[in-house]
Structure formats: C-alpha cells, structure tokens
Amino acid sequence: MRLTVFFDGRFWTGIFEWERGGAARACRHVFGPEPGDQEILELVKAWSPPDVPDAVPAEQLSVVNPKRLAREASRLLAARGASTRSQEALRRAREAGKAASRGETRAARDARAAAKRTAARAKARKKHRGH
C-alpha cells in the first residue's frame, strides 16, 4: 500500500494505491487544509482498502516521472499567486505603475528621436543654403 499526498490547487488530497490479485487499485481521500504528520499517521492506521470489483490491471497503469511531478507542483504553486486580496491589489497596482512607466519612457524616447531628427534636418538645410 502506498499513500501520496499532494495539493491539487484547491485541497490537500491523499491517494491510496495498493495491489491485490494482480490488479492495482486506488482510492482518494480529501484532507482540506494541509494535513499534519499525526493526521496522516492516524488515517493510515485506520484505513483499510475496500473491495472494489472493477480493478485496473497493473500493466495498464502509467508510471509518472517524479521529476515531472515536482515541476508540475512548482508550476502550480507559482501560478497560485498572491494569498490575500491586499497582496493581489498591490500586485495589480505595481503592474499598472509599470505599464504607465513604460508608456512615459516610450514617449520620452520618441520625443528625443523627433528632436534629433529635427536638428539633423535643420543642419542639412543650413548646409544647402548658399553663402
């Protein structure tokens, strides 16, 4: 029997997996908030696998690469974002400030380029005037 505990984006979930009679079986348990070691230990001691008639043969189960699982878990945690509304509001305010700053920087760069172009055209006209 094997127990895998993971965060599915909303709840902490445990998957019990066991093999009986050449067939692999699994059962899911939803913890809710993050479970402690004691809670997991009590669940493992109290849990007994049910008799499920429609089992999947062990050959049909796919093996998931643990590194891939770790990458997916880190992606989910990174995508989860801010944990409170105030942090979310601060993040949105920073992004709005960045967008405004980008616009101002672009306008200043365009103004410098236009002034440089105007000065170059004036210099070229001055060169072409007769003495």
OpenMM code with the backbone's topology and positions (N, CA, C; nanometers):
from openmm import Vec3, app, unit

residues = "MET ARG LEU THR VAL PHE PHE ASP GLY ARG PHE TRP THR GLY ILE PHE GLU TRP GLU ARG GLY GLY ALA ALA ARG ALA CYS ARG HIS VAL PHE GLY PRO GLU PRO GLY ASP GLN GLU ILE LEU GLU LEU VAL LYS ALA TRP SER PRO PRO ASP VAL PRO ASP ALA VAL PRO ALA GLU GLN LEU SER VAL VAL ASN PRO LYS ARG LEU ALA ARG GLU ALA SER ARG LEU LEU ALA ALA ARG GLY ALA SER THR ARG SER GLN GLU ALA LEU ARG ARG ALA ARG GLU ALA GLY LYS ALA ALA SER ARG GLY GLU THR ARG ALA ALA ARG ASP ALA ARG ALA ALA ALA LYS ARG THR ALA ALA ARG ALA LYS ALA ARG LYS LYS HIS ARG GLY HIS".split()
positions = [
    Vec3(0.0855, -0.1176, 0.0000),
    Vec3(0.0000, 0.0000, 0.0000),
    Vec3(0.0901, 0.1240, 0.0000),
    Vec3(0.0482, 0.2256, -0.0754),
    Vec3(0.1252, 0.3488, -0.0845),
    Vec3(0.0286, 0.4673, -0.0729),
    Vec3(0.0690, 0.5706, -0.0006),
    Vec3(-0.0105, 0.6923, 0.0144),
    Vec3(0.0694, 0.8085, -0.0425),
    Vec3(0.0070, 0.8829, -0.1349),
    Vec3(0.0679, 1.0014, -0.1921),
    Vec3(-0.0184, 1.1209, -0.1550),
    Vec3(0.0411, 1.2207, -0.0907),
    Vec3(-0.0316, 1.3413, -0.0502),
    Vec3(0.0165, 1.4568, -0.1370),
    Vec3(-0.0786, 1.5309, -0.1957),
    Vec3(-0.0426, 1.6435, -0.2820),
    Vec3(-0.1513, 1.7504, -0.2746),
    Vec3(-0.1156, 1.8688, -0.3212),
    Vec3(-0.2086, 1.9816, -0.3261),
    Vec3(-0.2614, 1.9920, -0.4682),
    Vec3(-0.3921, 1.9779, -0.4876),
    Vec3(-0.4488, 1.9763, -0.6228),
    Vec3(-0.4943, 2.1134, -0.6707),
    Vec3(-0.4507, 2.2194, -0.6048),
    Vec3(-0.4889, 2.3547, -0.6459),
    Vec3(-0.5978, 2.4116, -0.5582),
    Vec3(-0.6710, 2.3245, -0.4881),
    Vec3(-0.7791, 2.3715, -0.4033),
    Vec3(-0.7736, 2.3053, -0.2652),
    Vec3(-0.7517, 2.1731, -0.2629),
    Vec3(-0.7481, 2.0982, -0.1385),
    Vec3(-0.6256, 2.0088, -0.1349),
    Vec3(-0.5869, 1.9693, -0.0148),
    Vec3(-0.4848, 1.8668, 0.0017),
    Vec3(-0.5547, 1.7328, -0.0116),
    Vec3(-0.4978, 1.6470, -0.0947),
    Vec3(-0.5599, 1.5196, -0.1275),
    Vec3(-0.4592, 1.4078, -0.1072),
    Vec3(-0.5097, 1.2928, -0.0624),
    Vec3(-0.4254, 1.1742, -0.0483),
    Vec3(-0.4764, 1.0652, -0.1409),
    Vec3(-0.3853, 0.9978, -0.2076),
    Vec3(-0.4216, 0.8863, -0.2959),
    Vec3(-0.3605, 0.7592, -0.2365),
    Vec3(-0.4470, 0.6642, -0.1985),
    Vec3(-0.4021, 0.5333, -0.1537),
    Vec3(-0.3940, 0.4435, -0.2763),
    Vec3(-0.2834, 0.3728, -0.2909),
    Vec3(-0.2674, 0.2783, -0.4016),
    Vec3(-0.2259, 0.1449, -0.3423),
    Vec3(-0.2862, 0.0372, -0.3905),
    Vec3(-0.2490, -0.0958, -0.3460),
    Vec3(-0.2726, -0.1942, -0.4589),
    Vec3(-0.2081, -0.3078, -0.4454),
    Vec3(-0.2195, -0.4117, -0.5475),
    Vec3(-0.2720, -0.5380, -0.4804),
    Vec3(-0.3744, -0.5959, -0.5424),
    Vec3(-0.4337, -0.7166, -0.4872),
    Vec3(-0.4769, -0.8063, -0.6029),
    Vec3(-0.4336, -0.9268, -0.6001),
    Vec3(-0.4751, -1.0222, -0.7028),
    Vec3(-0.4247, -0.9858, -0.8418),
    Vec3(-0.3084, -0.9239, -0.8514),
    Vec3(-0.2531, -0.8872, -0.9813),
    Vec3(-0.3137, -0.7618, -1.0409),
    Vec3(-0.4035, -0.6954, -0.9696),
    Vec3(-0.4654, -0.5723, -1.0197),
    Vec3(-0.4354, -0.4581, -0.9240),
    Vec3(-0.4068, -0.3439, -0.9788),
    Vec3(-0.3789, -0.2254, -0.8976),
    Vec3(-0.5083, -0.1493, -0.8739),
    Vec3(-0.5200, -0.0946, -0.7543),
    Vec3(-0.6400, -0.0182, -0.7196),
    Vec3(-0.5963, 0.1099, -0.6489),
    Vec3(-0.6842, 0.2080, -0.6520),
    Vec3(-0.6527, 0.3365, -0.5884),
    Vec3(-0.7791, 0.3938, -0.5261),
    Vec3(-0.7585, 0.4752, -0.4236),
    Vec3(-0.8687, 0.5413, -0.3551),
    Vec3(-0.8216, 0.6815, -0.3163),
    Vec3(-0.9121, 0.7787, -0.3212),
    Vec3(-0.8764, 0.9172, -0.2918),
    Vec3(-0.9386, 0.9607, -0.1598),
    Vec3(-0.8626, 1.0392, -0.0826),
    Vec3(-0.9125, 1.0972, 0.0417),
    Vec3(-0.8797, 1.2464, 0.0391),
    Vec3(-0.9800, 1.3325, 0.0585),
    Vec3(-0.9596, 1.4776, 0.0575),
    Vec3(-0.9406, 1.5236, 0.2019),
    Vec3(-0.8253, 1.5880, 0.2286),
    Vec3(-0.7949, 1.6365, 0.3624),
    Vec3(-0.8528, 1.7744, 0.3875),
    Vec3(-0.8565, 1.8614, 0.2870),
    Vec3(-0.8954, 2.0006, 0.3067),
    Vec3(-0.7709, 2.0824, 0.3297),
    Vec3(-0.7511, 2.1370, 0.4531),
    Vec3(-0.6273, 2.2115, 0.4792),
    Vec3(-0.5094, 2.1158, 0.4859),
    Vec3(-0.3892, 2.1714, 0.4839),
    Vec3(-0.2689, 2.0887, 0.4818),
    Vec3(-0.2646, 1.9973, 0.6038),
    Vec3(-0.2519, 1.8646, 0.5811),
    Vec3(-0.2540, 1.7717, 0.6945),
    Vec3(-0.1184, 1.7668, 0.7637),
    Vec3(-0.1236, 1.7425, 0.8925),
    Vec3(-0.0008, 1.7248, 0.9684),
    Vec3(0.0412, 1.5788, 0.9667),
    Vec3(0.1613, 1.5516, 1.0165),
    Vec3(0.2118, 1.4143, 1.0198),
    Vec3(0.1218, 1.3239, 1.1041),
    Vec3(0.0755, 1.3763, 1.2162),
    Vec3(-0.0083, 1.2968, 1.3063),
    Vec3(-0.1398, 1.2591, 1.2376),
    Vec3(-0.1996, 1.3531, 1.1659),
    Vec3(-0.3259, 1.3270, 1.0962),
    Vec3(-0.3074, 1.2195, 0.9879),
    Vec3(-0.1971, 1.2263, 0.9165),
    Vec3(-0.1697, 1.1269, 0.8123),
    Vec3(-0.1472, 0.9897, 0.8747),
    Vec3(-0.0727, 0.9858, 0.9859),
    Vec3(-0.0452, 0.8595, 1.0528),
    Vec3(-0.1740, 0.7950, 1.1030),
    Vec3(-0.2631, 0.8746, 1.1629),
    Vec3(-0.3907, 0.8211, 1.2108),
    Vec3(-0.4749, 0.7683, 1.0955),
    Vec3(-0.4741, 0.8387, 0.9832),
    Vec3(-0.5516, 0.7939, 0.8673),
    Vec3(-0.4977, 0.6617, 0.8142),
    Vec3(-0.3667, 0.6477, 0.8070),
    Vec3(-0.3067, 0.5240, 0.7564),
    Vec3(-0.3389, 0.4073, 0.8492),
    Vec3(-0.3332, 0.4310, 0.9817),
    Vec3(-0.3645, 0.3245, 1.0773),
    Vec3(-0.5110, 0.2827, 1.0695),
    Vec3(-0.6020, 0.3783, 1.0491),
    Vec3(-0.7453, 0.3486, 1.0497),
    Vec3(-0.7968, 0.2994, 0.9150),
    Vec3(-0.7213, 0.3190, 0.8110),
    Vec3(-0.7715, 0.2899, 0.6768),
    Vec3(-0.7485, 0.1451, 0.6381),
    Vec3(-0.8491, 0.0849, 0.5769),
    Vec3(-0.8321, -0.0493, 0.5195),
    Vec3(-0.8879, -0.0444, 0.3782),
    Vec3(-0.8210, -0.1060, 0.2819),
    Vec3(-0.8653, -0.0964, 0.1429),
    Vec3(-0.9999, -0.1640, 0.1212),
    Vec3(-1.0910, -0.0979, 0.0514),
    Vec3(-1.2211, -0.1592, 0.0221),
    Vec3(-1.2066, -0.2638, -0.0871),
    Vec3(-1.3055, -0.3506, -0.0962),
    Vec3(-1.3072, -0.4492, -0.2038),
    Vec3(-1.3774, -0.3869, -0.3237),
    Vec3(-1.2999, -0.3554, -0.4248),
    Vec3(-1.3538, -0.2926, -0.5458),
    Vec3(-1.3493, -0.3957, -0.6574),
    Vec3(-1.4655, -0.4335, -0.7132),
    Vec3(-1.4648, -0.5391, -0.8149),
    Vec3(-1.4055, -0.4966, -0.9490),
    Vec3(-1.4227, -0.3721, -0.9893),
    Vec3(-1.3754, -0.3289, -1.1212),
    Vec3(-1.2366, -0.2662, -1.1085),
    Vec3(-1.1361, -0.3491, -1.0989),
    Vec3(-0.9992, -0.3029, -1.0818),
    Vec3(-0.9292, -0.2953, -1.2169),
    Vec3(-0.8297, -0.2096, -1.2225),
    Vec3(-0.7496, -0.1926, -1.3430),
    Vec3(-0.6265, -0.2810, -1.3299),
    Vec3(-0.5929, -0.3610, -1.4315),
    Vec3(-0.4709, -0.4412, -1.4231),
    Vec3(-0.3485, -0.3523, -1.4061),
    Vec3(-0.2488, -0.4016, -1.3324),
    Vec3(-0.1292, -0.3231, -1.3021),
    Vec3(-0.0545, -0.2825, -1.4281),
    Vec3(-0.0633, -0.3609, -1.5352),
    Vec3(0.0077, -0.3294, -1.6594),
    Vec3(-0.0484, -0.2048, -1.7278),
    Vec3(-0.1751, -0.1720, -1.7015),
    Vec3(-0.2376, -0.0585, -1.7687),
    Vec3(-0.2116, 0.0745, -1.6991),
    Vec3(-0.1587, 0.0703, -1.5773),
    Vec3(-0.1301, 0.1951, -1.5066),
    Vec3(-0.0045, 0.2585, -1.5630),
    Vec3(-0.0065, 0.3913, -1.5788),
    Vec3(0.1113, 0.4604, -1.6297),
    Vec3(0.1969, 0.5064, -1.5122),
    Vec3(0.3267, 0.4987, -1.5282),
    Vec3(0.4201, 0.5433, -1.4254),
    Vec3(0.4543, 0.6883, -1.4553),
    Vec3(0.4383, 0.7749, -1.3557),
    Vec3(0.4650, 0.9172, -1.3737),
    Vec3(0.6044, 0.9480, -1.3198),
    Vec3(0.6809, 1.0203, -1.3989),
    Vec3(0.8159, 1.0585, -1.3616),
    Vec3(0.8110, 1.1512, -1.2400),
    Vec3(0.8829, 1.1211, -1.1324),
    Vec3(0.8771, 1.2066, -1.0136),
    Vec3(0.9295, 1.3475, -1.0383),
    Vec3(1.0267, 1.3624, -1.1290),
    Vec3(1.0765, 1.4971, -1.1598),
    Vec3(0.9676, 1.5791, -1.2279),
    Vec3(0.8910, 1.5145, -1.3169),
    Vec3(0.7812, 1.5845, -1.3825),
    Vec3(0.6766, 1.6271, -1.2804),
    Vec3(0.6450, 1.5389, -1.1847),
    Vec3(0.5503, 1.5747, -1.0798),
    Vec3(0.6007, 1.6942, -0.9993),
    Vec3(0.7298, 1.6964, -0.9680),
    Vec3(0.7860, 1.8087, -0.8926),
    Vec3(0.7764, 1.9378, -0.9720),
    Vec3(0.8051, 1.9311, -1.1034),
    Vec3(0.7952, 2.0513, -1.1877),
    Vec3(0.6511, 2.1011, -1.1931),
    Vec3(0.5558, 2.0091, -1.2096),
    Vec3(0.4156, 2.0498, -1.2145),
    Vec3(0.3718, 2.1105, -1.0822),
    Vec3(0.4165, 2.0532, -0.9709),
    Vec3(0.3815, 2.1083, -0.8401),
    Vec3(0.4384, 2.2482, -0.8233),
    Vec3(0.5636, 2.2696, -0.8651),
    Vec3(0.6217, 2.4033, -0.8516),
    Vec3(0.5504, 2.5024, -0.9420),
    Vec3(0.5091, 2.4585, -1.0621),
    Vec3(0.4321, 2.5466, -1.1508),
    Vec3(0.2994, 2.5856, -1.0884),
    Vec3(0.2308, 2.4893, -1.0272),
    Vec3(0.1033, 2.5185, -0.9622),
    Vec3(0.1211, 2.6166, -0.8472),
    Vec3(0.2261, 2.5969, -0.7682),
    Vec3(0.2493, 2.6887, -0.6572),
    Vec3(0.2837, 2.8280, -0.7065),
    Vec3(0.3605, 2.8365, -0.8159),
    Vec3(0.3967, 2.9677, -0.8706),
    Vec3(0.2757, 3.0356, -0.9320),
    Vec3(0.1878, 2.9580, -0.9932),
    Vec3(0.0699, 3.0159, -1.0584),
    Vec3(-0.0373, 3.0547, -0.9585),
    Vec3(-0.0253, 3.0041, -0.8367),
    Vec3(-0.1271, 3.0318, -0.7364),
    Vec3(-0.1351, 3.1802, -0.7051),
    Vec3(-0.0225, 3.2515, -0.7120),
    Vec3(-0.0229, 3.3966, -0.6953),
    Vec3(-0.0351, 3.4402, -0.5510),
    Vec3(-0.0846, 3.5639, -0.5331),
    Vec3(-0.0935, 3.6249, -0.4006),
    Vec3(-0.1953, 3.5498, -0.3155),
    Vec3(-0.1705, 3.5486, -0.1855),
    Vec3(-0.2577, 3.4718, -0.0978),
    Vec3(-0.3707, 3.5555, -0.0395),
    Vec3(-0.3598, 3.6880, -0.0432),
    Vec3(-0.4660, 3.7710, 0.0128),
    Vec3(-0.5085, 3.8757, -0.0899),
    Vec3(-0.6233, 3.9328, -0.0658),
    Vec3(-0.6743, 4.0351, -0.1581),
    Vec3(-0.5871, 4.1598, -0.1569),
    Vec3(-0.5327, 4.1941, -0.0417),
    Vec3(-0.4476, 4.3133, -0.0353),
    Vec3(-0.3199, 4.2918, -0.1168),
    Vec3(-0.2625, 4.1702, -0.1095),
    Vec3(-0.1438, 4.1423, -0.1888),
    Vec3(-0.1774, 4.1445, -0.3378),
    Vec3(-0.2943, 4.0935, -0.3720),
    Vec3(-0.3379, 4.0957, -0.5124),
    Vec3(-0.3554, 4.2397, -0.5601),
    Vec3(-0.4131, 4.3272, -0.4746),
    Vec3(-0.4307, 4.4681, -0.5109),
    Vec3(-0.2952, 4.5367, -0.5282),
    Vec3(-0.2002, 4.5059, -0.4405),
    Vec3(-0.0658, 4.5631, -0.4531),
    Vec3(0.0002, 4.5181, -0.5831),
    Vec3(-0.0163, 4.3903, -0.6180),
    Vec3(0.0421, 4.3388, -0.7420),
    Vec3(-0.0174, 4.4109, -0.8627),
    Vec3(-0.1509, 4.4286, -0.8620),
    Vec3(-0.2155, 4.4992, -0.9737),
    Vec3(-0.1678, 4.6441, -0.9819),
    Vec3(-0.1501, 4.7100, -0.8671),
    Vec3(-0.1026, 4.8491, -0.8655),
    Vec3(0.0396, 4.8576, -0.9212),
    Vec3(0.1258, 4.7616, -0.8837),
    Vec3(0.2623, 4.7601, -0.9383),
    Vec3(0.2601, 4.7409, -1.0888),
    Vec3(0.1760, 4.6498, -1.1372),
    Vec3(0.1691, 4.6266, -1.2816),
    Vec3(0.1178, 4.7503, -1.3552),
    Vec3(0.0196, 4.8200, -1.2970),
    Vec3(-0.0309, 4.9420, -1.3595),
    Vec3(0.0780, 5.0497, -1.3621),
    Vec3(0.1545, 5.0594, -1.2529),
    Vec3(0.2645, 5.1549, -1.2484),
    Vec3(0.3704, 5.1229, -1.3529),
    Vec3(0.3989, 4.9931, -1.3702),
    Vec3(0.4972, 4.9523, -1.4712),
    Vec3(0.4487, 4.9892, -1.6111),
    Vec3(0.3197, 4.9664, -1.6367),
    Vec3(0.2648, 4.9990, -1.7690),
    Vec3(0.2728, 5.1492, -1.7940),
    Vec3(0.2383, 5.2303, -1.6929),
    Vec3(0.2464, 5.3758, -1.7079),
    Vec3(0.3905, 5.4197, -1.7299),
    Vec3(0.4825, 5.3611, -1.6555),
    Vec3(0.6242, 5.3951, -1.6698),
    Vec3(0.6737, 5.3594, -1.8103),
    Vec3(0.6314, 5.2429, -1.8602),
    Vec3(0.6708, 5.2042, -1.9961),
    Vec3(0.6200, 5.3046, -2.0988),
    Vec3(0.4948, 5.3503, -2.0815),
    Vec3(0.4390, 5.4489, -2.1736),
    Vec3(0.5149, 5.5801, -2.1697),
    Vec3(0.5489, 5.6261, -2.0475),
    Vec3(0.6235, 5.7512, -2.0338),
    Vec3(0.7628, 5.7384, -2.0948),
    Vec3(0.8278, 5.6253, -2.0718),
    Vec3(0.9613, 5.6035, -2.1263),
    Vec3(0.9575, 5.6037, -2.2781),
    Vec3(0.8585, 5.5378, -2.3342),
    Vec3(0.8466, 5.5328, -2.4798),
    Vec3(0.8211, 5.6731, -2.5374),
    Vec3(0.7327, 5.7505, -2.4708),
    Vec3(0.7042, 5.8863, -2.5182),
    Vec3(0.8308, 5.9724, -2.5132),
    Vec3(0.9084, 5.9609, -2.4057),
    Vec3(1.0318, 6.0390, -2.3943),
    Vec3(1.1316, 5.9977, -2.5021),
    Vec3(1.1428, 5.8660, -2.5262),
    Vec3(1.2345, 5.8176, -2.6300),
    Vec3(1.1918, 5.8674, -2.7676),
    Vec3(1.0618, 5.8649, -2.7953),
    Vec3(1.0116, 5.9150, -2.9236),
    Vec3(1.0361, 6.0654, -2.9373),
    Vec3(1.0189, 6.1409, -2.8259),
    Vec3(1.0423, 6.2854, -2.8299),
    Vec3(1.1901, 6.3152, -2.8571),
    Vec3(1.2814, 6.2391, -2.7925),
    Vec3(1.4242, 6.2581, -2.8190),
    Vec3(1.4574, 6.2270, -2.9645),
    Vec3(1.3991, 6.1207, -3.0177),
    Vec3(1.4259, 6.0833, -3.1568),
    Vec3(1.3735, 6.1910, -3.2519),
    Vec3(1.2547, 6.2463, -3.2223),
    Vec3(1.1982, 6.3511, -3.3076),
    Vec3(1.2848, 6.4770, -3.3023),
    Vec3(1.3322, 6.5134, -3.1821),
    Vec3(1.4184, 6.6312, -3.1694),
    Vec3(1.5496, 6.6107, -3.2449),
    Vec3(1.6053, 6.4926, -3.2361),
    Vec3(1.7289, 6.4617, -3.3067),
    Vec3(1.7083, 6.4690, -3.4580),
    Vec3(1.5949, 6.4155, -3.5038),
    Vec3(1.5619, 6.4203, -3.6469),
    Vec3(1.5442, 6.5647, -3.6939),
    Vec3(1.4748, 6.6439, -3.6126),
    Vec3(1.4525, 6.7852, -3.6475),
    Vec3(1.5856, 6.8598, -3.6547),
    Vec3(1.6739, 6.8350, -3.5576),
    Vec3(1.8050, 6.9011, -3.5575),
    Vec3(1.8862, 6.8587, -3.6797),
    Vec3(1.8802, 6.7317, -3.7148),
    Vec3(1.9550, 6.6827, -3.8315),
    Vec3(1.9013, 6.7452, -3.9596),
    Vec3(1.7693, 6.7564, -3.9714),
    Vec3(1.7108, 6.8197, -4.0910),
    Vec3(1.7484, 6.9678, -4.0988),
    Vec3(1.7476, 7.0374, -3.9834),
    Vec3(1.7849, 7.1791, -3.9813),
    Vec3(1.9310, 7.1963, -4.0217),
    Vec3(2.0169, 7.1089, -3.9737),
    Vec3(2.1583, 7.1152, -4.0090),
    Vec3(2.1771, 7.0906, -4.1589),
    Vec3(2.1024, 6.9933, -4.2141),
    Vec3(2.1136, 6.9631, -4.3575),
    Vec3(2.0667, 7.0819, -4.4407),
    Vec3(1.9570, 7.1480, -4.3983),
    Vec3(1.9076, 7.2653, -4.4710),
    Vec3(2.0095, 7.3779, -4.4646),
    Vec3(2.0713, 7.3959, -4.3478),
    Vec3(2.1690, 7.5022, -4.3313),
    Vec3(2.2895, 7.4805, -4.4253),
    Vec3(2.3304, 7.3546, -4.4420),
    Vec3(2.4414, 7.3232, -4.5300),
    Vec3(2.4092, 7.3551, -4.6755),
    Vec3(2.2825, 7.3383, -4.7147),
    Vec3(2.2437, 7.3564, -4.8534),
    Vec3(2.2157, 7.5012, -4.8882),
    Vec3(2.2130, 7.5906, -4.7901),
    Vec3(2.1897, 7.7319, -4.8214),
    Vec3(2.3149, 7.7913, -4.8821),
    Vec3(2.2969, 7.8816, -4.9685),
    Vec3(2.4133, 7.9465, -5.0293),
    Vec3(2.4840, 8.0417, -4.9352),
    Vec3(2.6102, 8.0767, -4.9696),
    Vec3(2.6848, 8.1711, -4.8850),
    Vec3(2.6599, 8.3112, -4.9309),
] * unit.nanometer
topology = app.Topology()
chain = topology.addChain("A")
for resn in residues:
    res = topology.addResidue(resn, chain)
    for name in ("N", "CA", "C"):
        topology.addAtom(name, app.Element.getBySymbol(name[0]), res)
